[in-house]
Amino acid sequence: MRKITFLIVAAALFATDLVTKDWAFQFAGIPHDRGVIILEDYELSAGETIEVTDPVCGKIYLQGKSSPAKTYWLIEDLAGVQTSVNAGALFGMGQGQGNLFAIISIAVGLVLLFSVFFGKATQSRVLTISFALVLAGILGNLYDRLGLHGLGQLIPVEAEPGTFLVQTQIVRDWILMYIGSYPWPNYNIADVCLVVATGLILIYVLFLDRRNPQPEEDA
């Protein structure tokens, strides 16, 4: 029963992450001012390079100047919707390491599935939900890192001034939050799943596992 619960929770949160990303980027717009584009609009693909003098590149920059990222406040100066992209991991860490994070994500996902279906993870309700949250978070951001969203970002090539690389290994973020006067790095539902899962696992390891040395009965 808990294996089914694991799959349902993971699938529901994964779908929620993708749907909310699509919604936010339609509602608040694509952050063209950060070099983000819809690849299909310019017939570009991952790994291509483009020069400033190229008419397409000029067109992209004109669009970027007229379409900066917009902010829609849900609670004024505290929480809102603002689209951005992240080429790193959680909250922007490890910029430019998309391939590495994709490999790590796949490896961790496989370990999770093995633990749930062949290990003892589902003997605990807390671990079952925690692992479902982790899997949802991994899949949500992995979807973006594989470039399945159809977006690209122009990244300057340091060795060739005036040349830009089309990068598609970018994660869509849209949740904006301020802590006092400090703007927290934008994040998404997948990030929330990973943070909540980490907290639940810590609670389990520090408290529940010690109090309940015997496996919980599956229900």
C-alpha positions in Angstrom: 0.0 0.0 0.0 2.8 2.4 0.9 4.5 1.7 -2.4 1.4 2.9 -4.2 1.2 6.0 -1.9 4.9 6.7 -2.8 4.1 6.6 -6.5 0.9 8.7 -6.2 2.5 11.4 -4.1 5.7 11.6 -6.3 3.6 11.7 -9.5 1.2 14.3 -8.2 4.0 16.7 -7.0 6.0 16.2 -10.2 3.0 17.1 -12.2 2.3 20.1 -9.9 5.8 21.4 -10.4 5.6 21.2 -14.2 2.1 22.8 -14.4 3.1 25.6 -12.1 6.3 26.3 -14.1 4.3 26.5 -17.3 1.7 28.7 -15.7 4.2 31.1 -14.2 6.1 31.6 -17.4 2.9 32.2 -19.3 1.5 34.5 -16.6 4.6 36.6 -15.8 6.3 36.1 -19.1 9.7 34.8 -20.2 12.7 36.7 -18.7 14.0 37.8 -22.1 16.2 40.4 -20.4 18.3 37.5 -19.1 18.8 36.1 -22.5 16.1 33.5 -22.2 14.2 32.6 -25.4 11.8 30.1 -26.9 14.1 28.0 -29.1 11.4 27.3 -31.7 10.8 31.0 -32.3 14.4 31.4 -33.6 15.0 27.9 -34.9 17.9 27.4 -32.5 19.0 24.3 -30.7 21.2 23.4 -27.7 24.9 23.9 -28.3 24.6 26.3 -31.2 26.6 29.5 -31.1 25.4 32.8 -32.3 27.2 36.2 -32.8 26.1 39.7 -31.9 26.2 40.6 -35.6 23.8 37.9 -36.5 20.3 39.3 -37.3 18.7 36.7 -35.1 20.9 37.7 -32.2 20.1 41.3 -32.7 16.4 40.5 -32.8 16.7 38.5 -29.5 18.4 41.5 -27.8 15.8 43.9 -29.0 13.2 41.6 -27.5 15.2 41.4 -24.3 15.4 45.2 -23.9 11.6 45.5 -24.3 10.7 42.5 -22.2 12.3 42.5 -18.7 11.3 40.0 -16.1 8.1 41.1 -14.4 7.2 40.8 -10.7 3.7 40.2 -9.5 3.3 40.5 -5.7 1.0 38.2 -3.8 2.1 39.9 -0.5 3.7 43.2 -1.2 7.5 43.1 -0.7 7.3 39.6 0.8 6.2 37.0 -1.7 5.3 37.0 -5.4 5.8 35.6 -8.8 8.9 36.4 -10.9 10.3 34.2 -13.6 14.0 33.4 -13.8 16.2 30.5 -14.9 18.9 28.7 -13.0 21.8 26.8 -14.6 22.8 25.3 -11.2 21.2 23.3 -8.4 19.0 24.2 -5.5 18.7 28.0 -5.0 21.3 28.7 -7.7 24.2 26.7 -6.3 26.8 25.1 -8.7 26.1 27.3 -11.7 27.1 25.7 -15.1 27.2 22.1 -13.8 24.0 21.0 -15.5 25.4 17.7 -16.8 26.8 16.7 -13.4 23.6 17.5 -11.6 21.6 15.5 -14.2 23.8 12.5 -13.7 23.6 12.8 -9.9 19.8 13.2 -10.1 19.4 10.1 -12.2 21.6 8.1 -9.8 19.8 9.3 -6.7 16.4 8.6 -8.3 17.5 5.0 -9.1 18.7 4.5 -5.5 15.4 5.9 -4.2 13.3 3.5 -6.3 15.5 0.5 -5.3 15.1 1.5 -1.6 11.3 1.8 -1.9 10.6 -1.3 -4.0 13.4 -3.6 -2.8 14.5 -2.1 0.5 12.8 -1.2 3.8 12.0 2.5 3.1 8.3 1.9 3.1 8.4 0.4 6.6 8.2 4.0 7.8 5.4 6.4 6.7 7.7 9.4 7.2 10.4 7.9 4.9 7.8 6.9 2.3 6.5 10.4 2.0 10.0 11.9 2.3 11.3 9.7 -0.6 8.3 10.6 -2.7 9.1 14.3 -2.2 12.7 13.7 -3.1 11.8 11.8 -6.3 9.3 14.5 -7.3 11.9 17.2 -6.8 14.5 15.3 -8.7 12.2 14.6 -11.6 10.8 18.2 -11.8 14.3 19.8 -12.1 15.7 16.9 -14.2 12.9 17.6 -16.8 14.2 21.1 -17.1 17.9 20.2 -17.1 17.3 17.9 -20.0 15.9 20.9 -21.9 12.4 19.5 -22.4 10.8 22.9 -21.7 11.9 24.2 -25.1 13.7 27.2 -23.7 17.3 28.4 -24.1 19.5 31.0 -22.6 22.3 32.9 -24.4 25.5 32.5 -22.5 28.6 34.7 -23.4 31.6 32.7 -24.6 34.6 34.1 -22.8 37.2 33.0 -25.3 35.2 34.6 -28.2 33.9 38.1 -27.3 30.6 38.8 -29.0 29.7 35.1 -29.4 27.0 33.4 -27.3 26.2 29.8 -26.7 22.7 28.5 -26.6 22.3 26.7 -23.3 19.2 24.6 -22.6 20.2 23.0 -19.3 18.3 25.6 -17.3 15.8 25.1 -14.5 12.7 27.4 -14.5 12.1 29.2 -11.2 9.2 31.5 -10.4 8.6 31.8 -6.6 10.0 35.1 -5.3 10.4 35.7 -1.6 12.0 38.4 0.5 13.5 37.9 3.9 13.6 41.4 5.3 15.3 43.4 2.6 17.1 40.3 1.2 15.6 38.7 -1.9 15.9 34.9 -1.6 17.0 33.2 -4.8 13.9 32.3 -6.9 12.8 28.7 -6.6 10.1 26.3 -7.7 7.8 23.6 -6.3 10.5 20.9 -7.0 12.9 22.9 -4.7 10.2 23.0 -2.0 9.8 19.3 -2.2 13.5 18.7 -1.7 13.7 21.1 1.2 10.7 19.6 3.0 12.0 16.1 2.3 15.3 17.0 3.9 13.6 18.3 7.0 11.4 15.2 7.3 14.4 12.8 6.9 16.3 14.8 9.6 13.3 14.5 12.0 13.1 10.8 11.3 16.8 10.2 11.9 17.1 12.3 15.0 13.8 11.4 16.7 11.5 8.9 15.2 14.0 6.2 14.3 15.3 6.1 17.9 11.8 6.0 19.4 10.6 3.4 17.1 13.4 0.8 16.6 10.9 -1.8 15.4 9.6 -1.4 11.8 6.2 0.2 11.5 3.4 -2.2 10.3 2.5 -1.5 6.7 -1.0 -0.1 6.5 
